[in-house]
Amino acid sequence: QVHFVESGGGLVQAGGSLRLSCAASGITFSTNSMGWYRQTSGKQRERVAVIVPGGATNYADSVKGRFTISTDHAKNTVALQMNSLKPEDTAVYYCNTMSFAARDVFWGQGTQVTVSS
C-alpha cells in the first residue's frame, strides 16, 4: 500500500518562506514523476510543481520563480521550498506521483500552509 506523509506547513507572514517535505512508503521516488499539489476549500486541487526522474522540473505560472521542488533519493523524500509567499498561496499542500494524482488515489492528509497579509 502506498502512503504519503506531508509535513512542514504552518502560519507565515507574506514574504516569508516555508519548506515542505513528503515521505512515502510503498513507492520509490527515484522512478516516479513526483508532484506537489494544493487545494483550497471549494476549489479543485491544482498541481504547483513536478519533478521527473531525470531531474527536470515544471511549475505552475503562479509559483514560478518562488517555489523549488527537489527530491532526496537516499531518503526517499520530496521537498518544496516556498519563498516570497503570498496570501493566495494559502492552501492544504499534498504530494503524490503524477500517475496516482491523475487517478485521484493515494492522497495523504496534506499539510496546511497559511500566509497572512
N, C-alpha and C positions, 0 to 999 in steps of 0.2 A: 504494500500500500504506500502511496506517495503522500508525504505530509510536509507542508511548508510552515515555517515559523518566522514571522517578521518581527523585528524589534527596532528600537531607536527613535520612535516618534516622540512627540511632545509638543509643548507650547513654546513658541518663539516669536519674537517681535519681527516685524517686517524688516528685511535687510539682513536678517540673521541666517544661520546655517544649521543644518542637521545632517546626520549620516545614518541612513537606514541600512539594516543588514537582514539578510534572509538565509536561513539554513534549511536544509531539506534532508529527508530520509527517503530511501526507496528510489532515488534517482541521482544521476551523476551530471553535474552542471557542465562539465567539460565537453560533453557530447550532445548538449541540447542548446538551442537558442533560448535565452532567458530574457524575461521582460519584467519591468516594474509597471504596475497599473495603479490607477487611483479612482476612487468613487466618492461622490458627494451625495447627500440624501436626495432622492428623487431623480437622480441622473444616472445614465448608463456608465458603466465602468469604462475608462479610457486608458489606452496604453500611452505611457510617457517616455519609456526608454527600452531599448532592446540591445542585447549583445549576443553575437553569434559565436560558435565555437572558434572561429578563426580570429576573433577579437574585434571585428568591425562592429561599430555601434550606430544606432539611429535614435533620434529624439523627436518628440513632438515639437512643433514650432513654438508652443507656449513655454517650453522649458529649455530650448536650445541655448547653449552658452551659459546656463546656470546650473544644470544638473549633469552629473557624470556617473555612468554605470560602469561597474567593474566586477570581475569575478576573481576569487581565490580558489583555484582548483585543488590545492592541497587541503584546504579547509572545507571545500565544497560549499562555499557561500557566495552570494552575490550582494553587492552593496550599491547604494545610491547616494552619492554625495550631492546635497542640495544647498546651493549658495544663493544669496540675494533673494531670499524667499519673499513671496508676496501673499497678501491675504487670499488671493484666488488659488493659491496652492493648497489651501486647507482642504483636507480630504482624508479618507482612510486609504492607505497605501498597501498594495499586495504585490507579491512576486509570484511568478508562475512560468512554466515553459510556454512558448508561443503555441505549441501544439495543444497542450491542455487548455490553455486560455481560449483557443478557438472552439474547443469542445465544451467550454464552460464547466470544467471539472477540476477537482483537487484544489480549490481555493482555501487558503488558510484564514485565520481570523483577522489578519491585517494589523497595521499599526497606525494609530491616529496622529495626524500632523495638523496642528492648529497654528496659524500665523495671524497674529494680532496687528492691527494697523496703528 
